[in-house]
Amino acid sequence: MSESAVNRQVLLRARPDGIPQAEHFALVAQPVPSPAPGQILVRNVYLSVDPAMRGWVNAVANYAEPVAIGGVMRSFAVGRVAASRHPDYRPGEIVTGLFGWQDYALVDAATIERKVAQTDLPMTTALGVLGLNGITAYFGLLEIGRPQAGETVVVSTAAGAVGSCVGQIAKLKGCRTVGIAGGAAKVHLCRDEFGYDAAIDYKHGDLAAALAAACPGGVDVYFDNTAGPISDAVHAQLNVGARMVICGTASVARWDPPPQAPRVERHLLVKRARMQGFVIFDYAARYDEARAALAGWVRSGKLRYREDILQGIEHAPGAIAGLYRGENLGKRLIQIAPEA
C-alpha cells in the first residue's frame, strides 16, 4: 500500500426528508487505518447503490438502525483483503459485506458476509445477481409468491436489479410474465433481454387498460417493488387466491403523513388473496442455497443481468437520488478501484 494512500469516505451530513440528495452527504479524506489483532482491512472495488438505502438514512428506524449523522454511509461492497490480522483471511481474497461508501473498510470478521467463491463470474455479480438483489428475487418469488406453472406473474420495476431476476425465475418455473417499467428503453429491455411475455410503460397511456389487455386471465402473483398507483392498478386484476409479494415502496417519497390512496382490503377479502412483506435478512441461513441456483442459471445463460456502473466515489452522493429518478439501466454500482 502506498504511503500516500488516503481513505475517501462518504459521510451522512444531514438527515433527508424523503429521498436523499447529493447535498445530504459529504466526501472527506482520512488516513488509511491499520488492522489491530483480529481485524481485516478491505480495499473496496465496487460499492452498491440500492433503493433500501433511502430507509437507512431515514430518521425513523425500520429493520435497521439509521446511519448516524457524520457516519460513513452504509452500503454493501465487494473488494479485496488489503491487510489481515485474522487467521481466516489472507491478502488478495475477494470478500463482500456492509463495508460502506469508502475506499478502505477496517472490519471484524463478523462484518464480512462471505468470501466470493464464484471467481469464474465477474466480481460485480457478488453485489447484484448473486448478491442481495438476486437472493431477494429468489426467496421473495419462490417462498412467498409460490408461482405455479401456467400462472401469470406481474412484476413492477421489472427491468431493475431485483425485478429482472424475478421475471426470469418465473419464466424458468413455467409462468407467463408481465413487466411494468418506466420508459421505452426499459420496456424493450424487459421484452428483448429478460424475456417477459408482455411489458407495460406506466409513464404512457392507460395503465389499467394496458394491464387488463396484458393479463386477460387475471394476475396470480404480483411482485411489488413500488406500491402507489401502479399497485392500485394491479390489485383490480388479481385472481382468487392471488399472492402479493411486498418487496419495496419506491413510488412513495415519504410515509409521514401516510399517503392517501385506494384501499386494498376489499380486493384481499373478495379474492381471498394474500399480501405479505418480507426482509431478505430473514433468509440469511439459506443464502448459499439461492446463490448456488442463481450462479447455475447465470452460467447456463438462463439468467441474464444488466449493470449500470458509475466511475469514481465522487458519484456516490447523488447516486441514490438518480436511482429513484430511474436513470439506471440495471444494477447500479460505483467502481472506485481496479479489480486486479
C-alpha positions as CSV (number, residue, x, y, z in Angstrom):
1,M,0.0,0.0,0.0
2,S,1.3,3.4,-0.9
3,E,2.3,5.7,1.9
4,S,0.4,8.5,0.2
5,A,-2.9,6.5,0.1
6,V,-5.9,8.0,1.7
7,N,-9.3,6.7,2.6
8,R,-12.0,8.7,0.9
9,Q,-15.3,8.3,2.8
10,V,-18.8,9.5,2.0
11,L,-20.4,10.7,5.3
12,L,-24.1,11.4,6.0
13,R,-24.1,15.2,6.6
14,A,-27.8,15.8,7.2
15,R,-30.9,13.7,7.6
16,P,-33.1,13.8,4.4
17,D,-36.8,14.3,4.4
18,G,-37.6,11.7,1.7
19,I,-35.2,10.6,-0.9
20,P,-31.6,11.5,0.0
21,Q,-29.9,14.0,-2.4
22,A,-26.2,14.8,-3.0
23,E,-26.3,17.7,-0.6
24,H,-27.1,15.3,2.3
25,F,-23.6,13.7,2.0
26,A,-20.0,14.9,2.4
27,L,-16.9,13.4,0.8
28,V,-13.9,13.5,3.1
29,A,-10.4,12.1,3.2
30,Q,-8.9,10.2,6.1
31,P,-5.7,8.3,6.7
32,V,-5.9,4.6,5.8
33,P,-6.4,2.6,9.1
34,S,-4.2,-0.3,10.1
35,P,-5.8,-3.5,11.4
36,A,-5.4,-4.5,15.0
37,P,-5.3,-8.2,16.1
38,G,-8.4,-9.9,14.7
39,Q,-9.2,-7.2,12.2
40,I,-9.2,-7.1,8.4
41,L,-8.6,-4.2,6.1
42,V,-10.6,-4.4,2.9
43,R,-9.9,-2.4,-0.2
44,N,-13.3,-1.8,-1.7
45,V,-13.6,-2.1,-5.5
46,Y,-17.3,-1.8,-6.1
47,L,-19.9,0.0,-4.0
48,S,-23.6,-0.9,-4.2
49,V,-26.4,1.6,-4.6
50,D,-29.8,0.2,-3.6
51,P,-33.3,1.5,-3.0
52,A,-33.2,0.3,0.6
53,M,-30.5,2.9,1.3
54,R,-33.2,5.6,1.5
55,G,-34.6,3.8,4.6
56,W,-31.2,3.5,6.1
57,V,-30.8,7.3,6.3
58,N,-34.4,8.0,7.5
59,A,-34.8,9.4,11.0
60,V,-37.1,6.5,11.9
61,A,-35.6,3.0,12.2
62,N,-37.3,0.3,10.1
63,Y,-35.5,-3.1,10.1
64,A,-32.1,-1.4,10.6
65,E,-30.8,1.4,12.8
66,P,-30.4,4.7,10.9
67,V,-27.0,5.7,9.7
68,A,-25.7,8.2,12.2
69,I,-25.1,11.8,11.2
70,G,-21.4,12.1,10.5
71,G,-21.1,8.3,9.9
72,V,-19.9,6.5,6.8
73,M,-22.9,5.8,4.5
74,R,-23.9,2.2,5.0
75,S,-23.7,0.1,1.8
76,F,-22.7,-3.3,0.6
77,A,-19.4,-3.5,-1.2
78,V,-17.1,-6.1,-2.7
79,G,-13.3,-5.8,-2.5
80,R,-10.0,-7.5,-1.8
81,V,-8.3,-8.0,1.6
82,A,-5.5,-5.5,1.7
83,A,-4.1,-6.5,5.1
84,S,-5.2,-9.0,7.7
85,R,-4.5,-9.9,11.3
86,H,-7.1,-12.6,11.3
87,P,-6.1,-16.2,10.6
88,D,-9.1,-16.9,8.3
89,Y,-8.4,-14.1,5.8
90,R,-5.4,-13.5,3.6
91,P,-4.5,-10.6,1.4
92,G,-5.9,-10.8,-2.1
93,E,-9.0,-12.7,-1.2
94,I,-12.3,-11.3,-2.5
95,V,-14.9,-10.5,0.2
96,T,-18.3,-8.9,0.5
97,G,-20.1,-7.2,3.3
98,L,-21.6,-4.0,4.7
99,F,-18.3,-2.1,4.2
100,G,-19.8,1.3,3.5
101,W,-19.1,4.0,0.9
102,Q,-15.3,4.3,1.4
103,D,-12.1,3.2,-0.2
104,Y,-11.0,1.1,2.7
105,A,-13.0,-0.7,5.4
106,L,-11.4,-1.8,8.7
107,V,-13.7,-4.6,9.9
108,D,-14.0,-7.5,12.2
109,A,-14.6,-10.9,10.7
110,A,-18.3,-10.8,11.7
111,T,-18.8,-7.8,9.2
112,I,-17.6,-9.9,6.3
113,E,-20.6,-11.7,4.7
114,R,-18.6,-14.2,2.7
115,K,-15.6,-14.9,0.7
116,V,-16.5,-14.9,-3.0
117,A,-16.3,-18.4,-4.3
118,Q,-17.7,-17.8,-7.8
119,T,-14.4,-16.4,-9.2
120,D,-15.3,-17.6,-12.7
121,L,-18.0,-14.9,-12.8
122,P,-17.5,-11.1,-12.8
123,M,-16.7,-9.6,-9.4
124,T,-19.7,-7.3,-9.9
125,T,-22.2,-10.2,-9.7
126,A,-21.4,-10.5,-5.9
127,L,-23.4,-7.4,-5.4
128,G,-26.1,-7.9,-8.0
129,V,-27.4,-11.2,-9.4
130,L,-25.5,-13.3,-6.8
131,G,-25.9,-10.7,-4.1
132,L,-28.9,-9.5,-2.2
133,N,-30.7,-8.4,-5.4
134,G,-30.8,-11.9,-6.9
135,I,-31.3,-13.6,-3.5
136,T,-34.3,-11.2,-2.8
137,A,-35.8,-12.2,-6.1
138,Y,-35.3,-15.9,-5.4
139,F,-36.8,-16.1,-2.0
140,G,-39.4,-13.4,-2.5
141,L,-40.9,-15.1,-5.5
142,L,-40.4,-18.8,-4.7
143,E,-41.1,-18.7,-0.9
144,I,-43.8,-16.0,-0.7
145,G,-45.2,-15.8,-4.3
146,R,-45.1,-19.6,-4.8
147,P,-45.7,-19.4,-8.6
148,Q,-47.1,-22.5,-10.3
149,A,-46.6,-23.3,-14.0
150,G,-49.2,-21.6,-16.2
151,E,-49.9,-18.8,-13.7
152,T,-49.4,-15.1,-14.6
153,V,-46.8,-13.2,-12.6
154,V,-46.7,-9.4,-12.8
155,V,-43.6,-7.5,-11.7
156,S,-43.2,-3.8,-11.0
157,T,-39.8,-2.1,-11.7
158,A,-39.4,-5.1,-13.9
159,A,-36.2,-4.0,-15.5
160,G,-34.4,-3.4,-12.2
161,A,-31.8,-5.5,-10.5
162,V,-34.5,-7.4,-8.4
163,G,-37.4,-7.3,-10.9
164,S,-35.4,-8.6,-13.8
165,C,-34.4,-11.6,-11.8
166,V,-38.0,-12.2,-10.6
167,G,-39.3,-12.2,-14.2
168,Q,-36.7,-14.6,-15.4
169,I,-37.1,-17.0,-12.5
170,A,-40.9,-17.0,-13.0
171,K,-40.3,-17.9,-16.7
172,L,-38.0,-20.8,-15.6
173,K,-40.9,-22.0,-13.4
174,G,-43.2,-22.1,-16.4
175,C,-45.2,-18.9,-15.7
176,R,-46.4,-16.1,-18.0
177,T,-44.7,-12.9,-17.1
178,V,-45.8,-9.3,-17.4
179,G,-43.4,-6.5,-16.5
180,I,-44.2,-2.9,-15.6
181,A,-41.3,-0.4,-16.2
182,G,-40.8,3.3,-16.9
183,G,-39.8,4.4,-20.4
184,A,-39.4,2.8,-23.8
185,A,-35.8,1.7,-23.2
186,K,-36.7,-0.3,-20.1
187,V,-39.8,-1.8,-21.7
188,H,-37.7,-3.0,-24.6
189,L,-35.2,-4.4,-22.1
190,C,-37.9,-6.3,-20.4
191,R,-39.1,-7.9,-23.6
192,D,-35.8,-8.4,-25.5
193,E,-33.3,-9.2,-22.8
194,F,-35.3,-10.5,-19.8
195,G,-37.9,-12.4,-21.8
196,Y,-41.1,-11.0,-20.4
197,D,-44.2,-12.1,-22.4
198,A,-45.5,-8.6,-22.1
199,A,-44.1,-5.3,-20.8
200,I,-46.0,-2.1,-20.0
201,D,-44.7,1.5,-19.8
202,Y,-46.5,3.0,-16.8
203,K,-45.5,6.5,-17.9
204,H,-47.6,6.5,-21.0
205,G,-51.2,5.6,-21.7
206,D,-53.9,4.0,-19.5
207,L,-52.1,1.6,-17.1
208,A,-55.3,-0.1,-16.0
209,A,-56.4,-0.8,-19.6
210,A,-52.9,-2.0,-20.5
211,L,-52.8,-4.4,-17.6
212,A,-56.2,-5.8,-18.5
213,A,-55.1,-6.4,-22.0
214,A,-51.8,-8.0,-20.9
215,C,-53.4,-10.2,-18.3
216,P,-56.6,-11.4,-19.9
217,G,-56.7,-14.3,-17.4
218,G,-56.0,-12.1,-14.4
219,V,-53.0,-11.9,-12.1
220,D,-51.9,-14.8,-9.9
221,V,-48.7,-13.4,-8.4
222,Y,-47.7,-9.7,-8.1
223,F,-44.2,-8.9,-7.1
224,D,-44.5,-5.3,-5.8
225,N,-41.4,-3.1,-5.8
226,T,-43.3,0.2,-5.9
227,A,-46.6,0.5,-4.0
228,G,-48.6,3.5,-5.0
229,P,-50.7,4.0,-8.2
230,I,-49.0,1.1,-10.1
231,S,-50.0,-1.4,-7.4
232,D,-53.5,0.1,-7.2
233,A,-54.0,-0.8,-10.9
234,V,-52.7,-4.3,-10.4
235,H,-55.0,-5.0,-7.4
236,A,-58.0,-4.7,-9.7
237,Q,-56.7,-7.6,-11.8
238,L,-56.0,-10.1,-9.0
239,N,-57.4,-13.6,-9.3
240,V,-59.0,-15.5,-6.5
241,G,-56.1,-16.9,-4.3
242,A,-53.6,-14.4,-5.7
243,R,-50.3,-13.8,-3.8
244,M,-48.7,-10.3,-3.5
245,V,-45.1,-10.1,-2.5
246,I,-44.3,-6.7,-0.9
247,C,-40.6,-6.1,-1.6
248,G,-40.4,-2.3,-1.9
249,T,-42.3,1.0,-1.9
250,A,-40.2,3.0,-4.3
251,S,-43.0,5.2,-5.6
252,V,-43.8,6.7,-2.1
253,A,-41.5,9.5,-1.3
254,R,-42.5,9.7,2.4
255,W,-44.8,7.9,4.8
256,D,-45.4,10.7,7.3
257,P,-48.1,11.6,6.8
258,P,-49.4,8.4,5.2
259,P,-50.2,8.9,1.5
260,Q,-53.9,8.8,0.6
261,A,-54.8,6.1,-2.0
262,P,-57.4,3.4,-2.8
263,R,-57.6,0.7,-0.2
264,V,-56.6,-2.9,-0.9
265,E,-58.7,-4.6,1.8
266,R,-61.7,-5.2,-0.4
267,H,-59.6,-7.0,-3.1
268,L,-58.0,-9.2,-0.4
269,L,-61.3,-10.1,1.0
270,V,-63.3,-10.8,-2.1
271,K,-60.5,-12.5,-3.9
272,R,-59.2,-14.4,-0.9
273,A,-55.8,-13.0,-1.8
274,R,-52.7,-12.8,0.4
275,M,-50.3,-9.8,0.8
276,Q,-47.0,-10.4,2.6
277,G,-44.0,-8.3,3.1
278,F,-40.5,-9.7,3.8
279,V,-37.0,-8.6,4.7
280,I,-34.3,-10.7,2.9
281,F,-32.1,-10.9,6.1
282,D,-34.7,-13.3,7.4
283,Y,-33.4,-15.9,4.9
284,A,-29.7,-15.4,5.8
285,A,-29.2,-19.1,6.8
286,R,-30.3,-20.1,3.2
287,Y,-28.3,-17.6,1.1
288,D,-25.9,-20.3,-0.2
289,E,-28.9,-22.3,-1.5
290,A,-30.1,-19.3,-3.5
291,R,-26.6,-18.3,-4.7
292,A,-25.9,-21.8,-6.0
293,A,-29.1,-21.9,-8.0
294,L,-28.6,-18.3,-9.3
295,A,-25.0,-19.0,-10.3
296,G,-26.0,-22.1,-12.2
297,W,-28.6,-20.2,-14.2
298,V,-26.1,-17.4,-15.0
299,R,-23.5,-19.9,-16.2
300,S,-26.0,-21.7,-18.4
301,G,-27.3,-18.4,-19.9
302,K,-30.8,-18.9,-18.4
303,L,-30.5,-15.8,-16.2
304,R,-29.3,-12.5,-17.7
305,Y,-28.4,-9.3,-15.9
306,R,-27.6,-5.7,-16.6
307,E,-25.3,-3.3,-14.7
308,D,-25.1,0.4,-14.5
309,I,-21.6,1.3,-13.3
310,L,-20.5,4.8,-12.3
311,Q,-16.8,5.5,-12.2
312,G,-15.4,7.2,-9.1
313,I,-16.5,7.6,-5.5
314,E,-17.4,11.3,-6.2
315,H,-20.6,10.0,-7.9
316,A,-21.8,8.3,-4.7
317,P,-23.5,11.3,-3.0
318,G,-26.1,11.7,-5.9
319,A,-26.4,8.0,-6.8
320,I,-29.4,7.2,-4.7
321,A,-31.4,10.1,-6.0
322,G,-30.5,9.1,-9.5
323,L,-31.8,5.6,-8.8
324,Y,-35.2,6.9,-7.8
325,R,-35.3,9.1,-10.9
326,G,-34.9,5.9,-12.9
327,E,-31.6,6.9,-14.5
328,N,-30.1,3.4,-14.3
329,L,-30.5,0.5,-16.7
330,G,-29.7,-2.4,-14.4
331,K,-27.9,-2.8,-11.1
332,R,-26.3,0.4,-10.1
333,L,-22.7,0.1,-8.8
334,I,-19.8,2.5,-8.3
335,Q,-16.3,1.4,-9.2
336,I,-13.7,3.0,-7.0
337,A,-10.6,0.8,-7.7
338,P,-9.3,-1.5,-10.4
339,E,-10.3,-5.2,-10.0
340,A,-6.8,-6.5,-10.2
